[in-house]
Amino acid sequence: MKQPLSKTSGQLEKDEYLNEIPDEVEMPLLDHIEELRMRILYSLVAICFNVILCFIIIKPLVRWLEVPAQGVKLLQLAPGEFFFVSIKVAGYSGLLISSPFIIYQVLKFTLPGLTRRERQLIGPTILASSVLFFAGIGFSYWILIPAALNFFITYGSNVVEQAWSIDRYFEFILLLMFSTGIAFQIPVIQLILGYLGIISSQQMLKEWRIIVVGAVILGAVLTPSTDPLTQSLFAGAVLGLYFSGIFIVKLSGR
């Protein structure tokens, strides 16, 4: 009798990979393009809706964003400046509010190509990413922005009268809030990389010197102010997030 041929290691790995892909169905290229178009359309509709909503409530939103200015007088230096500032604030705010939904659409588009193990990351990734993003905005609003503005107010208190351009003020705080929210995604990226076996917690810890230098560079690049206090707080937050991510990856057994 003939002995059944044993599968090679390559065939076994291929079979194991195929078993990890549930309900695998091949899609034509045009279907992929149509799917991508729909996901982009859904995201744009969500952004437009939230931008319009924020523009409707723009005056209370602007007053809330003026709180860190500590009573400094904000000036409209050109006709229509506040109107264009309102559009800018509504645009940033609508994009920030829509970010969890955009992340969801990106993950839904990539879902068919993911294995069962990778699909388990979708729910926790969306939740953790959204929570950390808004935590970054809160950290920027309550800690970074007041620290930076207090530095500038104190520095020139006995020399110049404090009156700022409303356009420059909102450009400063909106950029700082958005960049801080992005920087707070570091633990999510670490957890994904660790869960997929791309890098271990030991390897992350081993490269701590490079991360310290990178955090300082990020603090200098992503913060629109040039004061050392804001940059130090930003770099410290990045380092804290990175080492927290290492601890989380370690706890996950990766």
C-alpha positions as CSV (number, residue, x, y, z in Angstrom):
1,M,0.0,0.0,0.0
2,K,1.1,3.5,-0.8
3,Q,1.7,5.7,2.3
4,P,-0.1,9.1,2.2
5,L,2.2,11.9,1.3
6,S,2.9,14.2,4.2
7,K,2.5,17.9,3.7
8,T,5.5,20.1,3.7
9,S,6.1,22.8,6.2
10,G,5.2,25.4,3.6
11,Q,1.9,23.7,2.8
12,L,1.0,23.4,6.5
13,E,1.7,27.1,7.0
14,K,-0.5,28.0,4.0
15,D,-3.3,25.8,5.3
16,E,-3.0,27.3,8.8
17,Y,-3.2,30.9,7.3
18,L,-6.2,30.0,5.1
19,N,-8.0,28.6,8.2
20,E,-7.4,31.9,9.9
21,I,-9.4,33.8,7.2
22,P,-13.1,33.3,7.8
23,D,-15.5,33.3,4.8
24,E,-12.8,34.2,2.3
25,V,-14.3,35.5,-0.9
26,E,-12.3,37.0,-3.7
27,M,-13.5,40.4,-4.9
28,P,-12.8,42.0,-8.3
29,L,-10.7,45.1,-8.4
30,L,-13.7,47.2,-9.3
31,D,-15.6,46.0,-6.2
32,H,-12.7,47.0,-4.0
33,I,-12.7,50.5,-5.6
34,E,-16.4,50.8,-5.1
35,E,-16.1,49.7,-1.5
36,L,-13.3,52.3,-0.9
37,R,-15.5,55.0,-2.6
38,M,-18.4,54.2,-0.3
39,R,-16.2,54.3,2.8
40,I,-14.7,57.6,1.8
41,L,-18.2,58.9,1.1
42,Y,-19.5,57.8,4.5
43,S,-16.5,59.5,6.2
44,L,-17.1,62.8,4.2
45,V,-20.8,62.8,5.1
46,A,-19.9,62.4,8.8
47,I,-17.3,65.2,8.6
48,C,-19.7,67.6,6.9
49,F,-22.5,66.8,9.3
50,N,-20.3,67.4,12.3
51,V,-18.7,70.6,10.8
52,I,-22.2,72.0,10.2
53,L,-23.3,71.1,13.7
54,C,-20.2,72.7,15.2
55,F,-20.8,75.9,13.1
56,I,-24.3,76.1,14.4
57,I,-23.0,76.2,18.0
58,I,-19.8,78.1,17.1
59,K,-20.2,80.9,19.6
60,P,-20.4,78.7,22.7
61,L,-17.6,76.6,21.3
62,V,-15.4,79.7,20.7
63,R,-16.1,80.9,24.3
64,W,-15.0,77.5,25.6
65,L,-11.8,77.6,23.6
66,E,-11.1,81.2,24.8
67,V,-11.0,80.0,28.5
68,P,-7.2,79.1,28.4
69,A,-6.4,82.7,27.3
70,Q,-6.9,83.7,31.0
71,G,-8.8,86.9,30.1
72,V,-6.4,88.2,27.5
73,K,-8.2,90.4,25.0
74,L,-8.6,88.7,21.5
75,L,-8.7,91.2,18.6
76,Q,-10.3,91.0,15.2
77,L,-7.5,92.6,13.1
78,A,-9.3,92.5,9.7
79,P,-12.9,92.5,8.4
80,G,-14.4,89.0,8.5
81,E,-11.5,87.5,10.5
82,F,-13.8,86.1,13.1
83,F,-16.0,84.6,10.4
84,F,-13.0,82.7,8.9
85,V,-11.9,81.7,12.4
86,S,-15.3,80.3,13.0
87,I,-15.0,78.2,9.8
88,K,-11.6,77.0,10.9
89,V,-12.8,76.1,14.4
90,A,-15.9,74.3,13.1
91,G,-13.7,72.4,10.6
92,Y,-11.2,71.2,13.2
93,S,-13.9,70.4,15.7
94,G,-16.0,68.5,13.1
95,L,-12.9,66.5,12.1
96,L,-12.0,65.7,15.7
97,I,-15.6,64.5,16.5
98,S,-15.7,62.4,13.3
99,S,-12.3,60.7,13.9
100,P,-13.7,57.6,15.6
101,F,-16.1,57.0,12.8
102,I,-13.3,57.5,10.2
103,I,-11.2,54.9,12.0
104,Y,-14.2,52.6,12.0
105,Q,-14.6,53.0,8.2
106,V,-10.9,52.3,7.6
107,L,-11.0,49.1,9.6
108,K,-14.2,48.0,7.9
109,F,-12.5,48.4,4.5
110,T,-9.5,46.3,5.6
111,L,-11.7,43.7,7.5
112,P,-12.0,41.2,4.6
113,G,-8.2,40.8,4.4
114,L,-7.7,40.3,8.1
115,T,-7.3,36.9,9.9
116,R,-9.5,35.9,12.9
117,R,-6.8,36.9,15.3
118,E,-6.4,40.3,13.6
119,R,-10.1,40.9,13.6
120,Q,-10.2,40.6,17.4
121,L,-8.2,43.8,17.5
122,I,-10.9,46.0,15.8
123,G,-13.2,46.6,18.7
124,P,-10.5,47.3,21.3
125,T,-8.5,49.4,18.8
126,I,-11.5,51.7,18.0
127,L,-12.3,52.1,21.6
128,A,-8.8,52.7,22.9
129,S,-7.9,55.0,20.0
130,S,-11.0,57.1,20.5
131,V,-10.5,57.3,24.3
132,L,-6.8,58.2,24.0
133,F,-7.4,60.7,21.2
134,F,-9.9,62.7,23.3
135,A,-7.7,62.2,26.4
136,G,-4.9,63.9,24.4
137,I,-7.2,66.8,23.6
138,G,-8.1,67.1,27.2
139,F,-4.4,67.0,28.3
140,S,-3.7,69.7,25.7
141,Y,-6.6,71.9,26.8
142,W,-6.2,71.7,30.6
143,I,-2.4,71.3,30.9
144,L,-0.3,72.1,27.7
145,I,-2.2,75.2,26.5
146,P,-2.5,77.0,29.9
147,A,1.2,76.3,30.6
148,A,2.3,77.7,27.2
149,L,0.0,80.8,27.5
150,N,1.0,81.5,31.1
151,F,4.6,81.4,30.0
152,F,4.0,84.0,27.3
153,I,1.8,86.2,29.5
154,T,4.3,86.2,32.4
155,Y,7.3,86.8,30.1
156,G,6.0,90.0,28.6
157,S,3.7,91.2,31.5
158,N,5.9,94.2,32.4
159,V,6.8,95.2,28.9
160,V,3.8,94.8,26.5
161,E,0.0,94.9,26.8
162,Q,-1.5,91.5,26.2
163,A,-3.8,91.6,23.1
164,W,-3.7,88.7,20.6
165,S,-5.0,88.2,17.1
166,I,-8.0,85.9,17.3
167,D,-6.8,84.0,14.2
168,R,-3.3,83.4,15.5
169,Y,-4.7,82.3,18.9
170,F,-7.1,79.7,17.5
171,E,-4.5,78.5,15.1
172,F,-2.1,77.9,18.0
173,I,-4.5,76.0,20.3
174,L,-6.2,74.0,17.5
175,L,-2.9,72.7,16.1
176,L,-1.6,71.9,19.6
177,M,-4.8,70.0,20.5
178,F,-4.8,68.0,17.2
179,S,-1.1,67.1,17.4
180,T,-1.5,66.0,21.0
181,G,-4.4,63.8,20.2
182,I,-2.4,62.1,17.5
183,A,0.6,61.6,19.8
184,F,-1.7,59.9,22.3
185,Q,-2.1,57.0,19.9
186,I,1.3,55.6,20.7
187,P,0.1,52.9,23.2
188,V,-2.5,51.7,20.6
189,I,0.2,51.3,18.0
190,Q,2.4,49.5,20.5
191,L,-0.3,47.1,21.5
192,I,-1.1,46.2,17.8
193,L,2.5,45.6,17.0
194,G,2.9,43.5,20.1
195,Y,-0.3,41.5,19.5
196,L,0.7,40.7,15.9
197,G,4.2,39.6,17.1
198,I,6.0,42.3,15.1
199,I,7.9,43.6,18.2
200,S,8.0,42.5,21.8
201,S,7.9,44.5,25.0
202,Q,11.6,43.7,25.7
203,Q,12.6,45.1,22.3
204,M,10.5,48.3,23.0
205,L,12.3,48.7,26.3
206,K,15.7,48.1,24.8
207,E,15.3,51.1,22.4
208,W,14.4,53.6,25.2
209,R,17.3,55.9,24.4
210,I,16.1,56.4,20.8
211,I,12.6,57.0,22.1
212,V,13.8,59.7,24.5
213,V,15.5,61.6,21.6
214,G,12.4,61.1,19.4
215,A,10.1,62.4,22.1
216,V,12.2,65.6,22.4
217,I,12.2,66.0,18.6
218,L,8.4,65.5,18.6
219,G,8.0,68.1,21.3
220,A,9.9,70.6,19.2
221,V,8.2,69.8,16.0
222,L,4.5,69.2,17.0
223,T,4.1,72.1,19.5
224,P,3.5,75.4,17.7
225,S,5.1,77.4,20.5
226,T,8.9,77.6,21.1
227,D,8.8,77.8,24.9
228,P,10.8,75.0,26.6
229,L,8.0,74.3,29.2
230,T,5.4,73.2,26.6
231,Q,7.9,71.2,24.7
232,S,9.0,69.5,27.9
233,L,5.5,68.7,29.0
234,F,4.7,67.3,25.5
235,A,7.9,65.2,25.4
236,G,7.2,63.9,29.0
237,A,3.6,62.9,28.0
238,V,5.0,61.0,24.9
239,L,7.5,59.1,27.1
240,G,4.9,58.3,29.7
241,L,2.6,56.9,27.0
242,Y,5.4,54.9,25.5
243,F,6.4,53.2,28.7
244,S,2.7,52.7,29.6
245,G,2.4,51.0,26.3
246,I,5.3,48.7,27.1
247,F,3.7,47.8,30.4
248,I,0.4,47.0,28.6
249,V,2.1,44.8,26.0
250,K,3.9,43.0,28.8
251,L,0.7,42.3,30.6
252,S,-0.8,41.0,27.4
253,G,1.9,38.3,27.3
254,R,3.4,39.7,24.1
